[in-house]
Amino acid sequence: MKVVILAGGIGTRLMEETTSRPKPMVEIAGKPILWHIMKIYEAQGFNEFVICLGYKGHMIKEYFLNYYLYNSDVTIELENNKVDVHFSNTERFKVSLIDTGLNTNTAGRIKKIKPYLNNESFMLTYGDGVSNVDIRALLDKHNKSGKIATLTSVQSPGRFGHIDINEEGRVEQFEEKPEEDGMWINGGYFVLEPEIFNYLEGEVENVQWEKGPLKKIAEDKKLGAYKHRGFWKCMDAMRDRMELEDLWLSGKAEWKLW
């Protein structure tokens, strides 16, 4: 089963990094977050990827074209222009890099990669979120549901502290950054059937996947959800990148399944 990764957005809320490179190429511990996402899938048996390119997509192409140079030791003989690559990596990635347009929105990007999916079920995720989601359990949930789309739902992490104050102004309870606020949100990591392309007909180049097709699929009672209660983190801003970096360096990167 192929895994589609949306990697074409500009990443305006991470401009400190994305002025010079696409958001999926922003690094966590020396590796692009895109690589981390692919490793999550590969560790669970899914190693064939279709990556939707857009903003600075040439940098993602160059990364994979020169993958062994970036990730292996090399010996270079300048006199005779000889390069020996000392292979040291075991990734089994098979990657299709598809230009889906600079300003295309997510629904349009998905529509453009239809020819590469062979009318088969496929997975879809975003190029900025890592998780220890059980992909096999997600797939099993989807297959049993009879739905044409299943998303992974996660509980919204608390970003601010919670204070319970009585009428007299006394703090009854204080909780610094609760782990969750009880609200289930879309965490990505979809399983989709070819029928979803029926919701991508017409002009959808400027349509957002979640606000257009996915909403209509839900209205038609064809959208399921797999509840993931483990680790999930979206790299939405610089503080998120720093948090992910700290987790990796401290040995607490729960998304590291390999």
C-alpha positions in Angstrom: 0.0 0.0 0.0 1.4 3.4 -1.0 1.8 6.3 1.4 1.0 9.8 0.1 2.7 12.7 2.0 1.6 16.3 1.5 4.8 18.2 1.3 4.0 21.3 -0.9 2.9 24.0 1.5 4.9 27.1 2.4 4.8 26.8 6.2 4.1 30.4 6.9 4.1 29.9 10.7 7.6 28.6 10.6 9.1 31.3 8.5 12.3 31.3 10.6 13.1 28.0 8.8 10.9 28.0 5.6 12.3 31.1 3.9 15.2 28.9 2.8 13.6 25.4 2.6 10.3 23.6 2.4 8.8 22.8 5.8 9.1 19.0 5.4 12.9 19.6 5.1 13.2 21.4 8.4 15.5 19.2 10.5 15.0 17.3 13.7 18.3 16.0 15.1 20.0 16.5 11.7 17.3 14.8 9.6 14.3 16.3 7.8 11.0 15.8 9.5 9.9 14.2 6.3 12.5 11.5 6.8 11.2 10.9 10.4 7.6 10.5 9.0 8.8 8.0 6.4 10.7 6.0 8.9 7.5 5.7 11.1 5.8 4.0 8.1 8.8 2.0 7.0 9.2 0.6 10.6 5.7 -0.8 10.3 6.1 -2.3 6.8 5.1 0.5 4.5 8.0 1.8 2.3 6.5 3.0 -0.9 5.9 6.8 -1.0 4.3 9.4 -3.2 5.3 12.8 -2.1 3.3 15.8 -3.3 5.8 18.7 -4.0 5.2 22.4 -4.3 7.1 25.2 -2.5 10.8 24.7 -3.1 10.1 21.1 -4.2 13.4 20.9 -6.0 15.1 20.7 -2.6 13.2 17.5 -1.7 14.1 16.1 -5.1 17.8 16.9 -4.6 17.8 15.3 -1.1 16.6 12.0 -2.4 18.7 12.1 -5.6 21.8 12.6 -3.4 20.5 10.5 -0.5 23.5 8.3 -0.3 25.9 11.3 -0.4 24.0 12.9 2.4 23.7 9.8 4.6 26.9 7.8 3.9 30.6 8.2 4.2 32.3 9.1 0.9 35.8 9.0 -0.6 36.4 11.6 -3.3 39.4 11.5 -5.7 39.5 14.9 -7.2 42.3 14.1 -9.6 40.3 11.6 -11.6 36.8 12.7 -10.5 36.1 9.4 -8.8 33.6 9.1 -5.9 33.3 6.0 -3.7 30.2 5.9 -1.5 30.5 3.7 1.6 26.9 2.6 2.0 25.8 2.6 5.6 22.1 3.0 5.5 19.3 0.4 5.3 16.3 2.5 4.3 14.1 0.7 1.9 12.3 3.8 0.6 10.8 3.7 -2.9 9.9 7.4 -3.5 7.9 9.0 -6.3 8.4 12.8 -6.2 5.4 14.6 -7.9 5.2 18.3 -8.7 1.7 19.2 -7.7 2.0 23.0 -8.2 3.4 25.9 -6.2 0.1 27.4 -5.0 -2.1 24.3 -5.2 -4.2 23.6 -2.1 -4.3 20.1 -0.5 -7.4 18.7 -2.3 -5.8 19.7 -5.6 -2.5 18.0 -4.7 -4.3 14.8 -3.8 -6.2 14.9 -7.1 -3.0 15.3 -9.1 -1.4 12.1 -7.7 -4.3 9.9 -8.6 -2.5 8.3 -11.7 0.3 7.1 -9.4 -2.0 5.1 -7.1 -3.2 2.4 -9.5 -6.8 2.7 -8.3 -5.8 1.1 -5.0 -6.3 1.9 -1.3 -3.7 4.2 0.0 -2.5 6.1 3.1 -2.2 9.9 3.4 -0.5 12.1 5.9 0.9 15.6 6.3 4.6 16.5 6.0 4.9 18.0 9.5 3.5 15.6 12.1 5.2 12.7 13.9 3.5 10.0 16.0 3.8 6.5 17.3 0.4 5.6 15.8 0.0 1.9 15.2 -0.4 1.9 11.4 -1.5 -1.7 11.3 -4.2 -1.1 13.9 -5.4 1.9 11.9 -5.6 -0.1 8.7 -7.5 -2.9 10.5 -10.0 -0.4 11.9 -10.5 1.0 8.4 -10.9 -2.3 6.7 -13.6 -3.4 9.2 -15.4 -0.1 9.1 -16.6 -0.2 5.5 -15.9 3.5 5.2 -14.1 5.1 2.2 -11.9 7.2 4.5 -10.5 6.8 8.1 -8.6 9.5 9.9 -6.4 9.2 13.0 -7.9 11.3 15.8 -5.8 12.5 18.7 -6.7 14.5 21.8 -5.7 18.1 21.6 -2.7 18.8 23.8 -3.0 21.5 26.4 -0.9 24.5 25.5 -1.7 26.7 28.5 -2.1 26.1 32.2 -5.6 25.7 33.7 -6.8 27.6 36.7 -10.0 26.9 38.6 -11.1 30.1 40.5 -14.0 30.3 42.9 -16.3 33.3 43.3 -14.1 34.8 46.0 -11.1 34.8 43.7 -9.3 31.9 45.4 -7.6 29.4 43.2 -9.2 26.0 43.8 -7.1 24.1 41.4 -4.0 24.8 39.3 -2.7 22.6 36.5 0.2 23.6 34.4 -0.3 22.6 30.7 -2.7 19.7 31.0 -1.8 16.8 28.8 -5.1 16.9 27.0 -8.3 19.0 27.0 -10.6 16.2 26.0 -11.2 17.4 22.4 -10.5 15.0 19.7 -8.9 16.5 16.6 -7.7 15.4 13.2 -4.1 14.1 13.5 -3.8 13.0 9.9 -2.5 9.5 9.2 -5.4 8.6 6.9 -6.4 5.4 5.1 -8.3 6.2 1.9 -10.2 4.2 -0.8 -10.1 5.2 -4.5 -13.7 6.3 -4.1 -12.5 9.5 -2.4 -11.6 10.8 -5.8 -15.3 11.1 -6.6 -15.2 14.0 -4.1 -12.3 15.6 -5.9 -14.0 16.2 -9.3 -14.1 19.6 -10.9 -11.9 22.5 -10.0 -10.4 21.7 -6.6 -7.0 23.3 -7.1 -7.7 26.0 -4.5 -9.8 23.7 -2.2 -8.5 22.5 1.2 -8.9 18.7 1.7 -10.4 19.1 5.2 -12.8 21.9 4.5 -14.1 20.6 1.2 -13.9 16.9 0.3 -13.3 15.5 3.7 -16.2 17.5 5.2 -18.5 16.2 2.4 -17.3 12.6 3.0 -18.2 13.0 6.7 -21.7 14.4 5.8 -22.3 11.3 3.7 -21.4 9.1 6.7 -18.4 7.6 4.9 -15.7 8.9 7.2 -14.4 6.9 10.2 -11.9 7.6 13.0 -9.2 5.7 14.7 -8.6 7.0 18.2 -4.9 7.2 18.9 -4.1 7.9 22.6 -0.3 7.7 22.3 2.3 10.3 21.2 1.5 12.9 18.4 3.1 16.2 17.7 2.7 18.6 14.8 5.6 20.9 14.0 3.5 24.0 13.5 5.9 26.7 14.8 9.5 27.1 16.0 8.7 26.1 19.6 7.4 22.8 18.3 10.6 22.1 16.4 12.6 22.9 19.5 10.4 20.6 21.6 10.9 17.7 19.1 14.6 18.3 19.0 14.8 18.2 22.8 12.8 15.0 22.9 15.1 13.3 20.5 18.3 14.5 22.2 17.0 13.3 25.6 16.1 9.9 24.3 12.3 10.5 24.7 11.4 10.6 21.0 8.3 8.3 21.2 7.8 8.4 17.4 11.1 6.6 16.9 9.8 3.2 16.1 12.9 2.0 14.3 
